[in-house]
């Protein structure tokens, strides 16, 4: 990354390249946490539905 280049996904600012890199890493980490929570919620929902189907059959 060049000194004056602003990466995709980051608003233009007067931050140093080091600060821009740190902000990008934090942003990617936040996206991963949100995706992880969504995946866990979906897995819980799927388990609940399957549990309901299999216990209703008995």
Buried (B, 14 or more C-beta within 10 A) or exposed (E): EEEEEBEEEEEEEEBEBEEBBEBBEEEEEEEEEEEEEEEEEEEEEEEEEEEEEEEEEE
